[in-house]
Structures are given as C-alpha cells and as structure tokens.
C-alpha cells in the first residue's frame, strides 16, 4: 500500500496510560456517530487516556467536523481510504512509539458506558498474560441484546459473534477466554503488539481482528472477554458483493498464515467440500464473479509470497501448541441472519469432522 501523506494534528504532547482509537472516519460517519461516541468517552470514570482519530479520504467539511468535535484528539489524516486495518495501524504505530500501556479500539458508531475503561484497565492488570480484552458489546438501542460476547472462529476460517441477538443473562461477570476479540470494542496490550505486530493491512477490512487474536494466542498471550465493561453498538447487518469478496478471501489468508502445516493438511478434504458449497451459494446469491476474484487472488505468485513471508514471521513467534489453538476453534458455523436448514445439516457433518481432527492433533 502506498502512503501519500499523513497529516498529524496533535493538541498536546502528553502521554497517558491508555490511547483510545476511534475507528477511521470515512464518508459521513463522523456527522452521524462521532458526537455520541465522544460523549461516552468524556463521561468515563477513568480519565488517563488520549484520543486518536483517523480520517480516511474524507472531504474538507468532514475533516473540519472532526476538528470541531474533537479539539482534544490527535487527528491523523489520510489521503486514501486504507480500510479498517490500515487506518487503525496509522494510530497504532504512533502509539507504539510512545509510552502507552494499552490501546482501546472502539467503532465510531458506539457509545461507551461510563465505567468501561475502568473495568478494562482493571482486567488488564488482573490478567497480565492477556494481549487483548474485549468489552461486552451490546446492541443499540436494544441494550439488553448482545452484539458480541467475543468472537468465534470456525476451523475453516469463518468468524462470527458469540451470543449475537441473544438477551444477556449471565450475572457472574467473570472474565473468560475467547477465540478473538471484536475490533468494535477491544483493549490491546501495547507490549503484546510489539511482539506480534499490528493488523495485517493486506486484509484491509474483515477478519483483521480474527487474525490479530490468533497471532496473540500463538505468541503466548490470551484473548479475554470482560463482561463488566460495556459498549453499545449501533450495528446494522449488511449484505454486499464487496463484503463477500473480503470475507471469503481473508478467511483463507488467515488460515494459511496461522495454522500449523500439519493441521492444514488435515483440513484439505473439508476445505474442498466447503468450497463446492460456497460456489453453489455464490452462484445462487449472485456472487459468482466475486468468487472468481477470490480464486484469482490465490493464483498470484506475488500474493503467495506475501502470505508465506507473513507465515514465517508468525510461526517464528509461536509458543502455543496447536492442540491449545484447536480447543479455541469451533466446528459450528452460525450467522443468525442467514441461518438455513442446509447450514444446520452442514454443521452436523463439519462438527463431527472437527471433533475427529482435534483428536488427531498432538503437536
């Protein structure tokens, strides 16, 4: 990716313990969401944080709005839209050069409960091996309904939110392990990022948080959910042709980079069968051209060089056994909006296949 320029507006030169990164501003996002997001942050019971805003290829009007709404923030302006991964990395790389302990990522379309940062910092201190701790993300305005209780990774690379659209009933509020955190509301340990790196910008958008969580686990860190810390997300499910391409391509990239090579061999039969199912789904849904784009990506030598180079780095940081990684993954795929009888049937066979594979994995 070519960086044309970064314009950094820094209102002050003071470093606190937490850097809060509000997800990249693009098009008219700031006018719709930023004021409510900032209000929630300014009402926090924990005050030792600085705010970073990324402006991804927006108009002068939108950029001026950022300046007027967030005069206390560090604003990093980009000439091009670098997606979720590249946009957040601009801020993360700034943060890595300073003395922050933690970086909190929040989507602009969220409202942060007043005690959220306090509980997240407390959880980080209680769990020194945690590289990432996600807040309990609830829907807005249905604040008793779950958006994400941490995210699940299917063994074939699909990612989805745990507990989505369910009413939250667990009153124990105990922190617990998750496969990976949602980028909509997660606190990252800066020292862990120095070990595993930031988001993979090749992913651009979707699966970048899944990839980071996987890399954290491989390097000996954990990913947790802190249920006491709450964020409300104005989430809207969307179907789009472009989204299909990124999701389908990126899940395969994440698998190729992070799995042990022996595990990849064991998954080939299930992967081939799933590809057949995905082709039929893509044709029925009108995504046939996007499926071809995905395949074309993996016929490029340049792209394979990138994947293999990234894989070497990731596997070089590995201290966690594949058996532990396998215990974090699931054999069930579930997207509530697109649930179907065919998916339920597929889950029976995929779940059985994964249970057998997990018994074989000893490395």
C-alpha positions as CSV (number, residue, x, y, z in Angstrom):
1,X,0.0,0.0,0.0
2,X,1.4,3.4,-1.0
3,X,1.1,6.1,1.7
4,X,0.6,9.5,0.1
5,X,0.7,11.5,3.2
6,X,-0.2,11.7,6.9
7,X,-1.2,15.0,8.4
8,X,-1.0,14.8,12.2
9,X,-2.7,17.3,14.4
10,X,-1.6,17.0,18.0
11,X,-3.2,19.3,20.5
12,X,-0.8,18.3,23.3
13,X,2.4,16.3,23.9
14,X,1.2,14.4,27.0
15,X,1.2,10.6,27.2
16,X,-1.3,8.8,29.4
17,X,-1.7,5.1,30.1
18,X,-4.4,4.4,27.5
19,X,-4.7,5.5,23.9
20,X,-8.3,5.4,22.6
21,X,-8.5,4.9,18.8
22,X,-11.9,5.7,17.3
23,X,-12.3,3.7,14.0
24,X,-11.5,5.5,10.8
25,X,-13.8,8.3,9.7
26,X,-15.0,7.7,6.1
27,X,-17.7,9.5,4.1
28,X,-20.2,10.9,6.6
29,X,-19.6,8.6,9.6
30,X,-18.4,11.5,11.8
31,X,-21.6,13.5,11.3
32,X,-23.7,10.5,12.2
33,X,-21.9,9.0,15.1
34,X,-18.9,10.9,16.5
35,X,-20.6,13.2,18.9
36,X,-22.3,10.4,20.8
37,X,-19.1,8.3,20.8
38,X,-17.1,11.2,22.2
39,X,-19.7,12.0,24.8
40,X,-19.4,8.5,26.2
41,X,-15.7,8.7,26.4
42,X,-15.7,12.1,28.1
43,X,-18.0,10.7,30.8
44,X,-15.6,7.9,31.8
45,X,-14.8,7.3,35.4
46,X,-11.2,6.5,34.2
47,X,-9.5,9.7,32.9
48,X,-6.0,8.7,32.0
49,X,-6.4,8.4,28.2
50,X,-5.8,10.3,25.0
51,X,-8.0,10.1,21.9
52,X,-6.8,9.3,18.4
53,X,-8.9,9.9,15.3
54,X,-8.1,8.6,11.8
55,X,-9.6,10.5,8.8
56,X,-9.7,8.2,5.8
57,X,-10.1,10.1,2.5
58,X,-12.9,12.4,3.5
59,X,-13.9,15.9,2.4
60,X,-12.7,19.1,3.9
61,X,-16.1,19.5,5.5
62,X,-15.9,16.2,7.2
63,X,-12.3,16.9,8.4
64,X,-13.3,20.2,9.8
65,X,-16.1,18.5,11.7
66,X,-13.5,16.2,13.4
67,X,-11.5,19.2,14.4
68,X,-14.6,21.0,15.9
69,X,-16.0,18.0,17.7
70,X,-12.7,16.6,19.0
71,X,-10.2,19.5,19.6
72,X,-8.6,17.4,22.4
73,X,-7.8,14.5,20.0
74,X,-4.8,13.6,17.9
75,X,-6.1,13.6,14.3
76,X,-4.3,11.6,11.7
77,X,-5.4,12.5,8.2
78,X,-5.0,10.1,5.2
79,X,-5.3,10.9,1.6
80,X,-6.6,7.5,0.7
81,X,-9.1,5.1,2.3
82,X,-6.8,2.5,3.9
83,X,-9.6,0.4,5.3
84,X,-10.1,-0.7,8.9
85,X,-6.7,-2.4,9.1
86,X,-4.5,0.3,7.5
87,X,-6.4,3.2,9.1
88,X,-6.1,1.8,12.6
89,X,-2.4,0.9,12.0
90,X,-1.6,4.6,11.5
91,X,-2.7,5.3,15.1
92,X,-1.2,2.0,16.5
93,X,2.2,2.8,15.0
94,X,2.1,6.3,16.6
95,X,1.2,4.7,19.9
96,X,3.9,2.1,19.7
97,X,6.5,4.9,19.6
98,X,5.2,6.3,22.9
99,X,4.8,5.1,26.5
100,X,1.1,3.9,26.5
101,X,0.4,0.7,28.2
102,X,-2.9,0.0,26.4
103,X,-4.7,0.9,23.2
104,X,-8.5,0.8,23.2
105,X,-10.2,0.4,19.8
106,X,-13.8,1.5,19.5
107,X,-16.0,1.9,16.5
108,X,-17.3,5.3,15.8
109,X,-20.9,4.0,15.9
110,X,-20.6,3.0,19.5
111,X,-21.5,4.5,22.9
112,X,-19.2,3.6,25.8
113,X,-20.6,3.0,29.2
114,X,-19.1,5.3,31.8
115,X,-17.2,2.5,33.7
116,X,-16.0,0.7,30.6
117,X,-12.4,1.9,30.5
118,X,-12.0,1.4,34.3
119,X,-13.1,-2.2,34.1
120,X,-11.0,-2.9,31.0
121,X,-7.8,-1.5,32.7
122,X,-8.6,-3.4,35.8
123,X,-9.0,-6.7,33.8
124,X,-5.7,-6.0,32.1
125,X,-3.9,-5.6,35.4
126,X,-5.6,-8.8,36.8
127,X,-4.6,-10.8,33.7
128,X,-1.0,-9.9,32.8
129,X,-0.9,-12.5,30.0
130,X,-3.9,-11.1,28.2
131,X,-2.9,-9.4,24.9
132,X,-6.5,-8.4,24.1
133,X,-9.6,-7.9,26.3
134,X,-12.9,-7.2,24.7
135,X,-15.7,-5.3,26.3
136,X,-19.2,-6.9,26.3
137,X,-20.7,-5.3,23.2
138,X,-24.4,-4.9,23.3
139,X,-26.7,-3.6,20.6
140,X,-28.1,-0.1,20.5
141,X,-30.9,0.8,21.2
142,X,-31.8,-2.8,22.3
143,X,-29.3,-2.5,25.2
144,X,-30.2,-5.9,26.7
145,X,-29.5,-7.7,23.5
146,X,-26.0,-9.0,22.6
147,X,-23.9,-7.9,19.7
148,X,-20.7,-9.8,20.7
149,X,-19.6,-11.8,23.7
150,X,-16.3,-12.4,22.0
151,X,-16.0,-13.9,18.5
152,X,-15.9,-17.5,17.3
153,X,-13.5,-18.9,14.7
154,X,-14.7,-21.9,12.7
155,X,-12.0,-24.3,11.8
156,X,-12.4,-23.3,8.1
157,X,-11.8,-19.7,8.9
158,X,-15.3,-18.2,9.2
159,X,-15.7,-15.8,12.1
160,X,-18.8,-14.7,13.8
161,X,-20.0,-13.1,17.1
162,X,-20.8,-15.2,20.1
163,X,-24.2,-14.7,21.6
164,X,-25.4,-12.4,18.8
165,X,-29.1,-11.3,19.1
166,X,-29.5,-13.1,22.5
167,X,-30.5,-11.5,25.7
168,X,-27.7,-11.2,28.2
169,X,-28.5,-13.3,31.2
170,X,-25.1,-14.3,32.8
171,X,-24.7,-12.4,36.0
172,X,-21.4,-13.9,37.1
173,X,-19.4,-11.3,35.1
174,X,-16.3,-13.4,35.1
175,X,-13.6,-12.8,32.5
176,X,-13.3,-15.7,30.2
177,X,-11.2,-16.9,27.2
178,X,-12.4,-16.1,23.6
179,X,-11.1,-17.1,20.2
180,X,-10.7,-13.5,19.2
181,X,-12.0,-10.0,20.1
182,X,-14.2,-7.8,18.0
183,X,-12.4,-4.7,16.8
184,X,-15.6,-2.7,17.7
185,X,-14.5,-2.6,21.3
186,X,-11.2,-4.1,22.4
187,X,-8.3,-3.1,24.6
188,X,-4.9,-4.2,23.4
189,X,-1.7,-4.5,25.4
190,X,0.9,-2.4,23.7
191,X,3.8,-4.6,24.8
192,X,1.9,-7.6,23.1
193,X,1.6,-5.6,19.9
194,X,5.4,-5.0,19.9
195,X,5.7,-8.8,19.9
196,X,3.1,-9.8,17.3
197,X,2.7,-6.6,15.2
198,X,-0.4,-4.6,14.3
199,X,-3.2,-5.5,11.8
200,X,-2.3,-7.2,8.6
201,X,-3.1,-4.4,6.0
202,X,-3.4,-7.0,3.2
203,X,-6.7,-7.9,4.8
204,X,-7.9,-4.3,4.5
205,X,-11.3,-5.0,6.2
206,X,-12.9,-8.0,7.8
207,X,-11.0,-10.8,9.6
208,X,-8.2,-8.5,10.6
209,X,-9.3,-8.7,14.3
210,X,-9.6,-12.5,13.9
211,X,-6.0,-12.7,12.5
212,X,-4.6,-10.5,15.3
213,X,-6.3,-12.6,18.0
214,X,-4.9,-15.8,16.5
215,X,-1.4,-14.3,16.4
216,X,-1.7,-13.2,20.1
217,X,-2.7,-16.7,21.1
218,X,0.2,-18.3,19.1
219,X,2.7,-15.9,20.7
220,X,1.6,-16.9,24.2
221,X,-0.9,-14.2,25.0
222,X,-4.6,-14.7,25.7
223,X,-7.7,-13.1,24.4
224,X,-10.4,-12.5,27.0
225,X,-13.9,-11.0,27.4
226,X,-14.5,-8.6,30.4
227,X,-18.3,-8.7,30.8
228,X,-18.4,-5.8,33.3
229,X,-17.0,-3.4,30.6
230,X,-19.9,-2.5,28.3
231,X,-20.1,-0.8,24.9
232,X,-23.3,-0.2,22.9
233,X,-23.0,-0.7,19.2
234,X,-25.3,0.8,16.6
235,X,-24.7,-2.2,14.4
236,X,-26.5,-2.8,11.1
237,X,-26.1,-6.1,9.3
238,X,-25.4,-5.7,5.6
239,X,-25.1,-7.9,2.6
240,X,-22.9,-6.7,-0.3
241,X,-21.0,-8.2,-3.1
242,X,-17.8,-6.4,-2.0
243,X,-18.2,-7.7,1.6
244,X,-18.5,-11.3,0.3
245,X,-15.1,-11.0,-1.5
246,X,-13.2,-9.7,1.5
247,X,-14.8,-12.2,3.9
248,X,-14.2,-15.2,1.7
249,X,-10.6,-14.2,0.6
250,X,-9.5,-13.1,4.1
251,X,-10.6,-16.2,6.0
252,X,-8.3,-18.3,3.7
253,X,-5.4,-15.9,4.2
254,X,-5.8,-16.1,8.0
255,X,-5.8,-19.9,7.9
256,X,-2.8,-20.2,5.7
257,X,-0.8,-17.8,7.9
258,X,-1.7,-19.1,11.3
259,X,-2.3,-22.9,11.2
260,X,0.4,-25.4,11.7
261,X,1.2,-27.0,8.3
262,X,0.1,-30.5,9.6
263,X,-3.3,-29.1,10.5
264,X,-3.7,-27.5,7.1
265,X,-3.1,-31.0,5.6
266,X,-5.8,-32.5,7.7
267,X,-8.3,-29.8,6.7
268,X,-7.9,-30.2,2.9
269,X,-10.9,-32.6,2.5
270,X,-13.3,-30.4,4.5
271,X,-12.0,-27.3,2.7
272,X,-12.6,-28.8,-0.7
273,X,-16.2,-29.8,0.2
274,X,-16.8,-26.4,1.7
275,X,-15.5,-24.7,-1.5
276,X,-18.1,-26.7,-3.5
277,X,-20.8,-25.5,-1.2
278,X,-19.6,-21.9,-1.4
279,X,-19.6,-22.0,-5.2
280,X,-23.3,-23.0,-5.2
281,X,-24.1,-20.3,-2.6
282,X,-22.2,-17.7,-4.6
283,X,-24.0,-18.6,-7.9
284,X,-27.4,-18.6,-6.2
285,X,-26.8,-15.3,-4.4
286,X,-25.3,-13.5,-7.5
287,X,-21.7,-13.5,-6.1
288,X,-20.2,-15.7,-8.8
289,X,-17.8,-13.0,-10.1
290,X,-16.6,-12.3,-6.6
291,X,-15.9,-16.0,-6.0
292,X,-13.8,-16.0,-9.2
293,X,-12.0,-12.9,-7.8
294,X,-11.1,-14.8,-4.7
295,X,-9.7,-17.7,-6.7
296,X,-7.7,-15.3,-8.9
297,X,-6.1,-13.8,-5.8
298,X,-4.7,-17.2,-4.9
299,X,-3.3,-17.8,-8.4
300,X,-0.9,-14.9,-8.0
301,X,2.7,-15.6,-7.1
302,X,3.0,-12.1,-5.6
303,X,0.2,-12.8,-3.2
304,X,1.6,-16.2,-2.1
305,X,5.0,-14.5,-1.4
306,X,3.2,-12.1,0.9
307,X,1.3,-14.9,2.7
308,X,4.4,-17.1,3.1
309,X,6.5,-14.2,4.3
310,X,3.9,-13.3,6.9
311,X,3.5,-17.0,7.9
312,X,7.3,-17.3,8.6
313,X,7.1,-14.3,10.9
314,X,4.0,-15.6,12.7
315,X,5.3,-19.2,13.1
316,X,8.5,-17.7,14.4
317,X,6.7,-16.2,17.4
318,X,4.7,-19.4,18.1
319,X,5.0,-20.7,21.7
320,X,1.5,-22.2,22.0
321,X,0.7,-25.8,20.9
322,X,-1.7,-26.4,18.1
323,X,-3.8,-28.5,20.5
324,X,-4.5,-25.4,22.5
325,X,-5.4,-23.4,19.4
326,X,-7.7,-26.2,18.3
327,X,-9.5,-26.1,21.6
328,X,-10.4,-22.4,20.9
329,X,-12.0,-23.1,17.5
330,X,-15.4,-24.5,16.7
331,X,-17.0,-26.9,14.2
332,X,-20.2,-24.8,14.0
333,X,-20.9,-22.0,11.6
334,X,-23.8,-19.7,12.6
335,X,-24.9,-16.4,11.2
336,X,-28.4,-15.7,12.5
337,X,-29.3,-13.5,9.6
338,X,-28.6,-16.2,7.0
339,X,-29.4,-19.3,9.0
340,X,-30.9,-22.1,7.0
341,X,-31.7,-25.8,7.0
342,X,-28.7,-26.6,4.7
343,X,-26.4,-24.8,7.1
344,X,-27.7,-26.8,10.1
345,X,-27.1,-30.0,8.2
346,X,-23.6,-28.9,7.2
347,X,-22.9,-28.1,10.8
348,X,-23.6,-31.7,11.9
349,X,-21.0,-33.1,9.5
350,X,-18.5,-30.3,9.9
351,X,-18.8,-30.6,13.7
352,X,-18.1,-34.3,13.6
353,X,-15.1,-33.8,11.2
354,X,-13.6,-31.2,13.5
355,X,-14.0,-33.4,16.6
356,X,-12.1,-36.2,14.8
357,X,-9.3,-33.8,13.7
358,X,-8.9,-32.4,17.2
359,X,-8.3,-36.0,18.5
360,X,-5.5,-36.4,15.9
361,X,-3.8,-33.1,16.7
362,X,-1.0,-33.8,19.1
363,X,1.5,-31.1,18.1
